[in-house]
């Protein structure tokens, strides 16, 4: 089991009250709700940062090679999705 570390979060009275109310409605503890919210946020931001890194790598590759797929080619490929004559993914 991973080691847990206690971390405090300071909330204003209004947010704290909303959290307590929501925890009662959901039949969960405020701690559970805060942990779930933080996990969701961190996962979403990690995904965003990974995508941003990949985008920058693609941009650097394009700047070095000049290789790109024309919009028309990609548009035709996407337009063929779900049809009997679906095109292969452009390379």
DSSP file (Angstrom, degrees, kcal/mol; ACC not computed):
  #  RESIDUE AA STRUCTURE BP1 BP2  ACC     N-H-->O    O-->H-N    N-H-->O    O-->H-N    TCO  KAPPA ALPHA  PHI   PSI    X-CA   Y-CA   Z-CA
    1    1 A X              0   0    0      0, 0.0     3,-0.1     0, 0.0     0, 0.0   0.000 360.0 360.0 360.0 132.4    0.0    0.0    0.0
    2    2 A X        -     0   0    0      1,-0.1     2,-0.2     0, 0.0     0, 0.0  -0.289 360.0-104.8 -64.7 147.7    1.4    3.4   -0.9
    3    3 A X        -     0   0    0      1,-0.0     2,-0.3     2,-0.0    -1,-0.1  -0.505  35.9-142.6 -69.3 137.0    2.5    5.7    1.9
    4    4 A X        -     0   0    0     -2,-0.2     2,-0.4    -3,-0.1    -1,-0.0  -0.792   9.3-157.7-104.3 148.8    0.1    8.6    2.5
    5    5 A X        -     0   0    0     -2,-0.3     2,-0.4     2,-0.0    -2,-0.0  -0.990  18.4-126.4-125.5 130.3    1.0   12.1    3.4
    6    6 A X        +     0   0    0     -2,-0.4     2,-0.4     2,-0.0    -2,-0.0  -0.619  30.8 179.6 -77.3 131.2   -1.3   14.5    5.1
    7    7 A X        -     0   0    0     -2,-0.4     2,-0.3     2,-0.0    -2,-0.0  -1.000  18.7-136.8-133.4 132.2   -1.7   17.8    3.3
    8    8 A X        -     0   0    0     -2,-0.4     2,-0.4     2,-0.0    -2,-0.0  -0.636  10.9-162.1 -90.8 147.4   -3.9   20.7    4.4
    9    9 A X        -     0   0    0     -2,-0.3     2,-0.5     2,-0.0    -2,-0.0  -0.993  12.3-143.6-127.2 123.3   -6.1   22.7    2.1
   10   10 A X        -     0   0    0     -2,-0.4     2,-0.4     6,-0.0    -2,-0.0  -0.768  23.3-177.8 -89.6 126.4   -7.4   26.1    3.2
   11   11 A X        -     0   0    0     -2,-0.5     2,-0.1     2,-0.0    -2,-0.0  -0.922  27.3-116.5-122.1 145.7  -10.9   26.9    2.1
   12   12 A X     >  -     0   0    0     -2,-0.4     4,-2.6     1,-0.1     5,-0.2  -0.357  39.5-102.0 -72.6 166.2  -13.0   29.9    2.6
   13   13 A X  H  > S+     0   0    0      1,-0.2     4,-2.4     2,-0.2     5,-0.2   0.866 119.3  52.5 -60.0 -39.0  -16.2   29.5    4.6
   14   14 A X  H  > S+     0   0    0      2,-0.2     4,-2.4     1,-0.2    -1,-0.2   0.943 112.5  43.0 -64.5 -48.3  -18.5   29.4    1.6
   15   15 A X  H  > S+     0   0    0      1,-0.2     4,-2.6     2,-0.2    -2,-0.2   0.904 113.4  53.0 -64.9 -40.2  -16.6   26.7   -0.2
   16   16 A X  H  X S+     0   0    0     -4,-2.6     4,-2.3     1,-0.2    -1,-0.2   0.915 110.2  47.9 -60.2 -43.2  -16.2   24.7    3.0
   17   17 A X  H  X S+     0   0    0     -4,-2.4     4,-2.5    -5,-0.2    -2,-0.2   0.911 111.5  49.9 -63.8 -43.5  -19.9   24.9    3.5
   18   18 A X  H  X S+     0   0    0     -4,-2.4     4,-2.8     1,-0.2    -2,-0.2   0.906 110.4  51.0 -61.5 -41.6  -20.6   23.8   -0.1
   19   19 A X  H  X S+     0   0    0     -4,-2.6     4,-2.5     2,-0.2    -2,-0.2   0.917 110.4  48.2 -62.6 -44.6  -18.2   20.9    0.3
   20   20 A X  H  X S+     0   0    0     -4,-2.3     4,-1.7     2,-0.2    -2,-0.2   0.913 112.8  48.6 -62.9 -42.4  -19.9   19.7    3.5
   21   21 A X  H  X S+     0   0    0     -4,-2.5     4,-2.2     1,-0.2    -2,-0.2   0.939 112.8  47.3 -63.1 -46.9  -23.3   20.0    1.9
   22   22 A X  H  X S+     0   0    0     -4,-2.8     4,-2.7     1,-0.2    -1,-0.2   0.889 108.3  55.6 -62.8 -38.7  -22.2   18.1   -1.2
   23   23 A X  H  X>S+     0   0    0     -4,-2.5     5,-2.5     1,-0.2     4,-0.6   0.877 108.8  47.9 -63.0 -36.0  -20.6   15.4    1.0
   24   24 A X  H  <5S+     0   0    0     -4,-1.7     3,-0.5     3,-0.2    -1,-0.2   0.917 112.2  48.9 -69.1 -42.6  -23.9   14.8    2.8
   25   25 A X  H  <5S+     0   0    0     -4,-2.2    -2,-0.2     1,-0.2    -1,-0.2   0.903 117.8  40.5 -62.1 -41.5  -25.8   14.6   -0.5
   26   26 A X  H  <5S-     0   0    0     -4,-2.7    -1,-0.2    -5,-0.2    -2,-0.2   0.520 106.9-126.5 -85.8  -5.9  -23.3   12.2   -2.0
   27   27 A X  T  <5S+     0   0    0     -4,-0.6     2,-0.3    -3,-0.5    -3,-0.2   0.909  72.2 117.1  56.9  44.2  -22.9   10.2    1.3
   28   28 A X  S   <S-     0   0    0     -5,-2.5    -1,-0.3    -6,-0.2     2,-0.2  -0.889  70.3-101.0-131.3 162.1  -19.2   10.7    1.1
   29   29 A X     >  -     0   0    0     -2,-0.3     4,-2.1     1,-0.1     5,-0.2  -0.515  28.5-118.4 -81.1 154.7  -16.7   12.5    3.4
   30   30 A X  H  > S+     0   0    0      1,-0.2     4,-2.6     2,-0.2     5,-0.2   0.891 117.6  57.1 -56.5 -37.1  -15.4   15.9    2.5
   31   31 A X  H  > S+     0   0    0      1,-0.2     4,-2.7     2,-0.2    -1,-0.2   0.922 104.6  50.5 -59.3 -45.0  -12.0   14.3    2.4
   32   32 A X  H  > S+     0   0    0      1,-0.2     4,-2.6     2,-0.2    -1,-0.2   0.921 111.5  48.2 -60.0 -44.7  -13.1   11.8   -0.2
   33   33 A X  H  X S+     0   0    0     -4,-2.1     4,-2.5     2,-0.2    -1,-0.2   0.915 112.5  48.0 -63.5 -43.1  -14.5   14.5   -2.4
   34   34 A X  H  X S+     0   0    0     -4,-2.6     4,-2.5     2,-0.2    -2,-0.2   0.924 112.8  48.3 -64.1 -43.4  -11.4   16.6   -2.1
   35   35 A X  H  X S+     0   0    0     -4,-2.7     4,-2.6    -5,-0.2    -2,-0.2   0.924 112.5  48.4 -62.8 -44.0   -9.1   13.7   -2.9
   36   36 A X  H  X S+     0   0    0     -4,-2.6     4,-2.4    -5,-0.2    -1,-0.2   0.908 112.6  48.9 -62.7 -41.8  -11.3   12.7   -5.9
   37   37 A X  H  X S+     0   0    0     -4,-2.5     4,-2.3     2,-0.2    -2,-0.2   0.910 112.6  47.3 -65.2 -42.3  -11.3   16.3   -7.2
   38   38 A X  H  X S+     0   0    0     -4,-2.5     4,-2.8     2,-0.2     5,-0.2   0.917 111.7  50.4 -66.3 -42.9   -7.5   16.6   -6.8
   39   39 A X  H  X S+     0   0    0     -4,-2.6     4,-2.5     1,-0.2     5,-0.2   0.931 111.9  47.8 -59.5 -46.0   -6.9   13.2   -8.6
   40   40 A X  H  X S+     0   0    0     -4,-2.4     4,-2.3     2,-0.2    -2,-0.2   0.916 113.6  47.6 -61.8 -43.9   -9.1   14.2  -11.5
   41   41 A X  H  X S+     0   0    0     -4,-2.3     4,-2.7     2,-0.2     5,-0.2   0.936 112.4  48.1 -63.2 -47.7   -7.4   17.6  -11.8
   42   42 A X  H  X S+     0   0    0     -4,-2.8     4,-2.6     1,-0.2     5,-0.2   0.916 112.6  48.8 -62.7 -43.4   -3.9   16.2  -11.7
   43   43 A X  H  X S+     0   0    0     -4,-2.5     4,-2.3    -5,-0.2    -1,-0.2   0.922 112.8  48.1 -61.5 -44.0   -4.7   13.5  -14.3
   44   44 A X  H  X S+     0   0    0     -4,-2.3     4,-2.2    -5,-0.2    -2,-0.2   0.914 114.4  45.5 -63.6 -43.1   -6.3   16.1  -16.6
   45   45 A X  H  X S+     0   0    0     -4,-2.7     4,-2.6     2,-0.2    -2,-0.2   0.867 110.9  52.6 -70.6 -36.3   -3.3   18.5  -16.3
   46   46 A X  H  X S+     0   0    0     -4,-2.6     4,-2.4    -5,-0.2    -1,-0.2   0.923 110.8  48.4 -62.5 -43.0   -0.8   15.7  -16.7
   47   47 A X  H  X S+     0   0    0     -4,-2.3     4,-2.6    -5,-0.2    -2,-0.2   0.924 111.4  50.2 -61.4 -45.0   -2.6   14.6  -19.9
   48   48 A X  H  X S+     0   0    0     -4,-2.2     4,-2.4     1,-0.2    -2,-0.2   0.927 111.5  47.6 -59.3 -46.5   -2.6   18.3  -21.1
   49   49 A X  H  X S+     0   0    0     -4,-2.6     4,-2.3     2,-0.2    -1,-0.2   0.882 111.3  51.0 -65.1 -38.4    1.1   18.7  -20.4
   50   50 A X  H  X S+     0   0    0     -4,-2.4     4,-2.5     2,-0.2    -1,-0.2   0.928 111.5  47.6 -63.1 -45.2    1.9   15.4  -22.2
   51   51 A X  H  X S+     0   0    0     -4,-2.6     4,-2.6     1,-0.2    -2,-0.2   0.885 110.8  52.0 -63.3 -38.1   -0.1   16.5  -25.3
   52   52 A X  H  X S+     0   0    0     -4,-2.4     4,-2.3     2,-0.2    -1,-0.2   0.912 109.6  49.1 -64.4 -42.5    1.7   19.9  -25.2
   53   53 A X  H  X S+     0   0    0     -4,-2.3     4,-2.3     2,-0.2    -2,-0.2   0.924 112.1  48.7 -61.0 -44.5    5.1   18.1  -25.1
   54   54 A X  H  X S+     0   0    0     -4,-2.5     4,-2.5     1,-0.2    -2,-0.2   0.904 109.9  51.8 -63.6 -40.9    4.0   15.9  -28.1
   55   55 A X  H  X S+     0   0    0     -4,-2.6     4,-2.5     1,-0.2    -1,-0.2   0.913 110.0  48.8 -60.7 -42.8    2.8   18.9  -30.0
   56   56 A X  H  X S+     0   0    0     -4,-2.3     4,-2.7     2,-0.2    -2,-0.2   0.890 110.3  51.3 -66.1 -38.4    6.1   20.7  -29.5
   57   57 A X  H  X S+     0   0    0     -4,-2.3     4,-2.5     2,-0.2    -2,-0.2   0.921 111.1  48.2 -62.6 -43.3    8.0   17.6  -30.6
   58   58 A X  H  X S+     0   0    0     -4,-2.5     4,-2.6     2,-0.2    -2,-0.2   0.908 111.7  49.8 -62.7 -41.3    5.8   17.5  -33.8
   59   59 A X  H  X S+     0   0    0     -4,-2.5     4,-2.6     2,-0.2    -2,-0.2   0.918 111.3  48.5 -64.1 -43.5    6.4   21.2  -34.4
   60   60 A X  H  X S+     0   0    0     -4,-2.7     4,-2.0     2,-0.2    -1,-0.2   0.906 111.1  51.0 -63.0 -40.8   10.2   20.7  -34.0
   61   61 A X  H  X S+     0   0    0     -4,-2.5     4,-2.7     2,-0.2     5,-0.4   0.922 111.0  48.5 -61.9 -44.0   10.1   17.7  -36.3
   62   62 A X  H  X S+     0   0    0     -4,-2.6     4,-3.1     1,-0.2    -2,-0.2   0.920 109.9  51.6 -62.6 -43.1    8.2   19.8  -38.9
   63   63 A X  H  < S+     0   0    0     -4,-2.6    -1,-0.2     1,-0.2    -2,-0.2   0.862 115.7  42.3 -63.2 -33.9   10.7   22.7  -38.6
   64   64 A X  H  < S+     0   0    0     -4,-2.0    -2,-0.2    -5,-0.2    -1,-0.2   0.877 131.5  20.8 -77.7 -38.8   13.6   20.3  -39.2
   65   65 A X  H  < S-     0   0    0     -4,-2.7    -3,-0.2    -5,-0.2    -2,-0.2   0.718  82.4-139.2-106.2 -25.4   12.1   18.2  -42.0
   66   66 A X     <  +     0   0    0     -4,-3.1     2,-0.4    -5,-0.4    -4,-0.2   0.520  53.4 146.8  73.5   3.9    9.3   20.4  -43.5
   67   67 A X        +     0   0    0     -6,-0.4     2,-0.3    -5,-0.1    -1,-0.3  -0.603  13.5 146.8 -79.2 128.1    7.3   17.1  -43.7
   68   68 A X        -     0   0    0     -2,-0.4     2,-0.5    -3,-0.1    23,-0.1  -0.967  46.5-115.1-150.9 162.5    3.5   17.6  -43.2
   69   69 A X        -     0   0    0     -2,-0.3     5,-0.0    21,-0.1    -2,-0.0  -0.907  40.6-112.2-103.5 129.2    0.3   16.0  -44.5
   70   70 A X     >  -     0   0    0     -2,-0.5     4,-2.0     1,-0.1     3,-0.4  -0.246  17.6-124.8 -61.6 144.2   -1.8   18.3  -46.6
   71   71 A X  H  > S+     0   0    0      1,-0.2     4,-3.1     2,-0.2     5,-0.2   0.890 111.1  56.3 -55.3 -42.6   -5.2   19.4  -45.1
   72   72 A X  H  > S+     0   0    0      1,-0.2     4,-2.3     2,-0.2    -1,-0.2   0.874 106.3  50.4 -60.4 -38.4   -7.0   18.1  -48.1
   73   73 A X  H  > S+     0   0    0     -3,-0.4     4,-2.2     2,-0.2    -1,-0.2   0.930 113.9  43.4 -65.8 -46.5   -5.5   14.7  -47.7
   74   74 A X  H  X S+     0   0    0     -4,-2.0     4,-2.9     2,-0.2     5,-0.2   0.906 112.9  53.2 -65.9 -41.3   -6.5   14.5  -44.0
   75   75 A X  H  X S+     0   0    0     -4,-3.1     4,-2.4     1,-0.2    -2,-0.2   0.908 110.1  47.4 -61.1 -42.9   -9.9   15.9  -44.8
   76   76 A X  H  X S+     0   0    0     -4,-2.3     4,-1.0    -5,-0.2    11,-0.2   0.907 112.3  50.3 -65.3 -41.2  -10.6   13.3  -47.4
   77   77 A X  H >X S+     0   0    0     -4,-2.2     3,-0.7     2,-0.2     4,-0.5   0.947 113.2  44.5 -61.6 -49.4   -9.4   10.5  -45.0
   78   78 A X  H >< S+     0   0    0     -4,-2.9     3,-1.2     1,-0.2    -2,-0.2   0.884 110.1  56.4 -63.5 -38.2  -11.6   11.7  -42.2
   79   79 A X  H 3< S+     0   0    0     -4,-2.4    -1,-0.2     1,-0.2    -2,-0.2   0.734 102.7  56.5 -64.9 -22.0  -14.5   12.1  -44.6
   80   80 A X  H X< S+     0   0    0     -4,-1.0     3,-2.2    -3,-0.7    -1,-0.2   0.598  78.0 119.8 -86.6 -10.3  -14.2    8.5  -45.6
   81   81 A X  T << S+     0   0    0     -3,-1.2     3,-0.1    -4,-0.5     4,-0.0  -0.288  81.0  13.6 -58.0 134.6  -14.6    7.2  -42.1
   82   82 A X  T 3  S+     0   0    0      1,-0.3    -1,-0.3     2,-0.0     2,-0.2   0.397 103.5 112.7  82.2  -3.0  -17.5    4.9  -41.7
   83   83 A X  S X  S-     0   0    0     -3,-2.2     3,-0.9     1,-0.1    -1,-0.3  -0.517  80.8-113.0 -95.9 169.2  -18.0    4.5  -45.4
   84   84 A X  T 3  S+     0   0    0      1,-0.3    -1,-0.1    -2,-0.2    -3,-0.1   0.721 117.3  51.6 -71.3 -20.0  -17.5    1.3  -47.5
   85   85 A X  T 3  S+     0   0    0     -5,-0.1    -1,-0.3    -4,-0.0     2,-0.1  -0.300  78.8 170.9-111.8  48.5  -14.5    3.0  -49.2
   86   86 A X    <   -     0   0    0     -3,-0.9     2,-0.1     1,-0.1    -5,-0.1  -0.369  28.6-130.8 -61.9 131.3  -12.6    4.1  -46.1
   87   87 A X        -     0   0    0    -10,-0.4     3,-0.1   -11,-0.2    -1,-0.1  -0.478  21.5-104.3 -82.1 153.1   -9.2    5.4  -46.9
   88   88 A X        -     0   0    0     -2,-0.1     2,-0.2     1,-0.1    -1,-0.1  -0.391  49.3 -85.4 -71.2 156.1   -6.0    4.3  -45.2
   89   89 A X        -     0   0    0      1,-0.1    -1,-0.1    -2,-0.1   -15,-0.1  -0.417  50.0-114.7 -61.2 128.3   -4.5    6.7  -42.7
   90   90 A X              0   0    0     -2,-0.2    -1,-0.1     1,-0.1   -21,-0.1  -0.371 360.0 360.0 -65.7 145.9   -2.2    9.2  -44.5
   91   91 A X              0   0    0     -3,-0.1    -1,-0.1   -23,-0.1    -2,-0.1   0.352 360.0 360.0-117.3 360.0    1.5    8.9  -43.7
